[in-house]
Amino acid sequence: MIPYAKQHIEKRDLAAVAAALRSNWLTQGPQGLAFEKALADYCGAKYAVAVSSGTAALHLAYLAAGLGAGDGIITSPNTFVATANMVLAVGAKPVFGDIRLDTYNLDEKKIENLITKKTKAIVPVHFAGQPAALPAIAAIAKKYNLLVIEDACHALGARLGKDKIGSCTYSDMAVFSFHAVKSITTAEGGAVLTNNRKFYDKLKIMRSHGIHKDENGFNVMTEFGYNYRLTELQAALGIEQLKRLDKFIKLRRQIVKIYEHELGAVMGIILPKELPLNHSAWHLYVIRTMSKADRLPLYRHLLKSGVGVNFHYPAVYSQPYYKKLGFRNIACPRMDNYHRTAITLPLHLELTKKDIERVARAVKLYFKS
Ligand SMILES: *Cc1c(COP(=O)(O)O)cnc(C)c1O
């Protein structure tokens, strides 16, 4: 079976983790600080706070932004559930906007209609690694005095024009995940990037129980907090992986080129497209069937052919838990249409040309028979 995603670990990763394990620090040491500096430098942001997962990063970003009970947070339904779950965790309400059918990202033209007195923030998700319409979203946020927090978990290594995702040129904070399937991994891990000193200070304090050193050097707890720390072993791995991120993205883009070459002429499917200004990190390769009737049979055919296909994503509001909460009759017709036709093909660094050709052959065979 060719998996849809897989981590890529090399000898130097093993050496870095082993060295961290032998060092004086297993947590809260120099590797964590060096990883944060490397992340901030790579993205072109002032500050980075590394945490234990992308979910923890979202939670802390929402808390640092002061989001809470009664607030409405506009986001994309085409995302991993954590984006909206952490909105619920801080007591606020996710408000789902429809997506665009060229990028599968939140449609910036649908946002203004959703804004009410309760709206406090917009959380765009860079689906599959393709940057959302950040300049337009930032303009709306400015007009209505809203915060913008990017769920950039798919998009470390992506660019919008000259701006790296994570530079926070158009946002208040950007959130990354280093889960095993993401563009770099620390096994589990995440980070929040920001150019705002106040957010940065809050994030750091809340990551570690709300405790920090006062002016006399004593530990004091001034905020509510958690243990959302990343270990030194993970940070050491992250530093090694980050050094090769641009190489990783280049490889992903080469794989996408091969898919485009192999599948470009297949009638019955729609391939994902990159907008001219976007440099996608290609976290996922999602194709769509022209006909809804083909989606499940194609999915089953590919699985039977040894191709580890997947679905990204059912609309968050369609999950049983969200339905139970009352998220019904959400008017996102494009999202519903997208989700009934989307299939994720394998895309990871250990795919060989032969693997990709095997995937393509299996797709073509389905449409021939
Ligand atoms: C992976 C992911 C998350 C959660 O990250 P974890 O590190 O798994 O907690 C959140 N949002 C999106 C869009 C993701 O892909």
PDBQT file of the ligand as one rigid body, heavy atoms in Angstrom, charges set to zero:
ROOT
HETATM    1  C1  LIG A 401      -2.676  19.148  11.564  1.00  0.00    +0.000 C 
HETATM    2  C2  LIG A 401      -3.636  20.262  11.655  1.00  0.00    +0.000 A 
HETATM    3  C3  LIG A 401      -4.024  20.844  12.872  1.00  0.00    +0.000 A 
HETATM    4  C4  LIG A 401      -3.665  20.264  14.209  1.00  0.00    +0.000 C 
HETATM    5  O1  LIG A 401      -2.331  20.061  14.390  1.00  0.00    +0.000 OA
HETATM    6  P1  LIG A 401      -1.837  18.936  15.433  1.00  0.00    +0.000 P 
HETATM    7  O2  LIG A 401      -0.354  19.192  15.492  1.00  0.00    +0.000 OA
HETATM    8  O3  LIG A 401      -2.170  17.600  14.848  1.00  0.00    +0.000 OA
HETATM    9  O4  LIG A 401      -2.494  19.183  16.729  1.00  0.00    +0.000 OA
HETATM   10  C5  LIG A 401      -4.846  21.956  12.838  1.00  0.00    +0.000 A 
HETATM   11  N1  LIG A 401      -5.300  22.475  11.687  1.00  0.00    +0.000 NA
HETATM   12  C6  LIG A 401      -4.974  21.918  10.497  1.00  0.00    +0.000 A 
HETATM   13  C7  LIG A 401      -5.488  22.554   9.251  1.00  0.00    +0.000 C 
HETATM   14  C8  LIG A 401      -4.160  20.784  10.449  1.00  0.00    +0.000 A 
HETATM   15  O5  LIG A 401      -3.890  20.225   9.266  1.00  0.00    +0.000 OA
ENDROOT
TORSDOF 0
